[in-house]
Amino acid sequence: MAEENTHEELFYEKFPYEIRFLLLGKNRRKVLMTRDGGEWDLPVVEYQSKSGRNLATRCCHDMGKAFSGECEVRFAAVIELLGKWLVWSRKKKKKRAHAMLVLAECVSHEDVENLVLPHDSEWKNSSFVSSILSAYKENIPLRSLFALVAGAMAPSTELLSSFKDPRYKFGWYRKAASLLTSTAVADCAKHIGTVSQVQVSETSTVLRTESSLGYYYLKSPTHGCEETSITHKVAELLPLVCPEVLNICTSLNCFVTRGLGLPIKQTEYRVIVRKLGYLHFESLSHIEKLRSCGCPVRDLDKLSKKIDVWAEGREFTRGDPIAEQQMRELKPLLKRMCAQLASLDIPLTLIHGDVARSNSARTHTQETDALLFDWEFACISHPLFDFHRIADESKDSIMIDEYLIKWFPLEQLEEARNAYEIGVHLGYFVKVWALSDRLEESAPQLVSPLAFWARELLRDRYWALVSRIADIAGSAAGEGS
C-alpha cells in the first residue's frame, strides 16, 4: 500500500477510479466482496468522467455483472463517504480512489439471500470485515474504508439512519417507479415501457419510461434542495416557462413531467434568452407566492455577507486552505462588484440559476418556443445572475443587448454591458451559495462531492478574475495614499 496523498495534491487532480462497496437488502448484514489475486478487497470499478456513458446505467450494469440468474439491478444511489482518498498498488499500477457507498435495489428479488454470485465473488458478513479491520496497521489507508463498512453493517449503526435523502431509503425505487407509471396511466398514456434510471448523481436521480405519448420523467433532487416545490409552483404561475408538473410526492421528494421536444441548436440561442427575459419580467408579480413555496432569496446584500463567511474559512471553504486563500484574495473585488450592481436598483426576480442549452428544449406544440427545466438552482435574486453559463456558451452580443435594453435606456448601454459582465461573474458565486447551503443539510458523517463542485466553481472564477485582483489592490493603495 502506498501512502495517502496530501490534500493539496488531490485538490488539483481528478481521478477516474472509485472504490465502492455495496449494501443490498434491509438487514445490512452482508456486503459484496471481490477476490483479486487471492486477496479480498472492496469492489473497484473504473469510471471515466468523460466516457459519454451514463453513470446510472453503468452502475447498474456493473452490479448486474456481479450476479447470476434473473437478478436485474434497476436502481443505484451513490453516497460519498468522508472524502477518503486512497492510493494503492494493484497489478503493478498505482491507482487512486475515492471512497463511495452504493446502495442498490435488485428488483427481481425480494431478499438478498436469494442472490447467486459468480465463482469469483461471494457474500461476506460483518465478522469477516471486522477480522480484516483488526489485521490492518494504523497507517494503511484501506483501514478507514473497512471501518466504514463495519460501521454501516453493525446492527445498531447510526450511519445509514443519518442519511436524510429519501433516495437512500430501501424501497425508494419501487415506490418512485410505481408513481411514474401510474402518473402516465392517469395521463391516458398506453403501452408504458419498463422504468429505467437515466441519472444518478450527488444532486439528483432521474427515472424515465416510454409510452404511446412519449417519455415521462420522474426527478428526485437531493435533500436540502427545494426543486420539487419550486418547479410545481413555477409551472402553475408561469406555464409558458416551465414544463407541466403532472404529479408530486413529498415523501419520496420527487415530481413527474412529460418529455419535451427537440433540443435547441447553438444558432437558435436567442430563443432561450427571450424566454429568460419573459421569466424575469413576468415573475415580478409573483415574488411573494414564490417565497411562500420555499424559493430562497439570494440578494446582493446577503451575497456580500456570504463572501465574508467563505473568506473566513467557513461553510464550503472549511478545511481547505487553498479555497480559503482564494476567497480572501477575491473578497475586496467581489464586494465591490456587489456594491456596483446594487447601485443600479434593478429589482429581484425569479431566476432559473442554471440556464443553458442542456437545461432547455423546444416544446412539441410550438416549435419556435422553448421551456426551461432543471430548476434546482432557482431562487429570487438579481436577473443578471442568470447569464453566467450563457456567457460561456454564446458570444452573441446583439442578443444580450436586446435583453439589456429592457432594463436600461439605450444611452446607458455601455453601463448595462458592464453590469452584465459583473452579473456573469457573481452568478457563479450564487450557484456556489446554493451548493454551500446543501452541504449544511448533509449528514455530519459525510463530506459531499458538492464541496468539490463548489470549489471547482471558485477556482474557475478565481483565475477568470485574478488580473482584476491586482487592479483593486492598486486602486485601494492609491486611495490610501
URTA-V577545 format. One record per backbone hydrogen bond with DSSP energy under -0.5 kcal/mol. CO is the residue of the C=O (numbers start at 1). NH is the residue of the N-H. If there is no record, write none. Layout:
co,nh
CO,NH
CO,NH
This chain:
co,nh
6,10
7,11
8,12
9,12
10,13
16,47
17,98
18,20
18,45
19,100
21,102
22,24
22,32
23,104
29,126
30,24
31,124
32,43
33,122
34,41
36,39
39,36
41,34
43,20
45,18
45,47
47,49
48,51
54,58
55,59
56,60
57,61
58,62
59,63
60,64
61,65
62,66
63,66
64,67
66,118
68,71
68,116
72,74
72,107
75,105
76,78
77,103
79,101
80,82
81,84
83,85
84,99
86,97
87,2
88,95
90,93
93,90
93,95
95,88
97,86
98,19
99,81
100,21
100,102
101,79
101,103
102,23
102,104
103,77
105,74
105,75
105,107
106,109
111,114
112,115
115,117
116,68
118,121
120,35
122,33
124,31
125,129
126,130
127,131
128,132
129,133
130,134
131,135
132,136
133,136
137,140
139,141
140,143
141,144
141,145
142,146
143,147
144,148
145,149
146,150
147,151
148,152
149,153
150,154
154,157
158,162
159,162
160,163
162,164
165,168
166,169
169,172
171,175
172,176
173,177
174,178
175,179
176,180
177,181
178,182
179,183
180,184
181,185
182,186
183,187
184,189
185,188
190,212
196,198
196,208
199,206
203,222
204,201
205,220
206,198
206,199
207,218
208,196
209,216
210,193
211,214
214,211
215,259
216,209
217,257
218,207
219,255
220,205
222,225
226,230
227,231
228,232
229,233
230,234
231,235
232,236
233,237
234,238
238,241
238,242
241,372
244,246
244,258
247,256
249,253
249,254
250,253
254,249
255,219
256,246
256,247
257,217
262,362
265,268
266,269
268,271
269,272
269,273
270,274
271,275
272,276
273,277
274,278
275,279
276,280
277,281
278,282
279,283
281,284
282,285
283,286
284,287
286,290
287,291
288,292
289,293
290,293
290,295
291,294
296,298
296,380
298,382
299,303
300,304
301,305
302,306
303,307
304,308
305,309
306,310
307,311
308,312
309,312
309,314
310,313
314,317
315,318
317,320
319,321
320,324
321,325
322,326
323,327
324,328
325,329
326,330
327,331
328,332
330,334
331,335
332,336
333,337
334,338
335,339
336,340
337,341
338,342
339,343
341,344
342,345
347,383
349,381
351,379
356,359
357,360
359,373
361,371
362,261
366,363
366,369
369,363
371,361
372,243
375,378
379,351
379,381
380,298
381,349
382,385
383,386
384,387
385,388
387,391
389,393
390,394
395,397
396,400
397,401
398,402
399,403
400,404
401,405
403,406
404,407
404,408
409,412
410,413
412,416
413,417
414,418
415,419
416,420
417,421
418,422
419,423
420,424
421,425
422,426
423,427
424,428
425,428
425,429
426,430
427,431
428,432
429,433
430,434
431,435
432,436
433,437
434,438
435,439
436,440
437,441
438,441
438,442
439,442
443,446
446,448
448,451
448,452
449,453
450,454
451,455
452,456
453,457
454,458
455,459
456,460
457,461
458,462
459,463
460,464
461,465
462,466
465,468
465,469
466,470
467,471
468,472
469,473
470,474
471,475
472,476
473,477
474,478
475,479
476,480
477,481
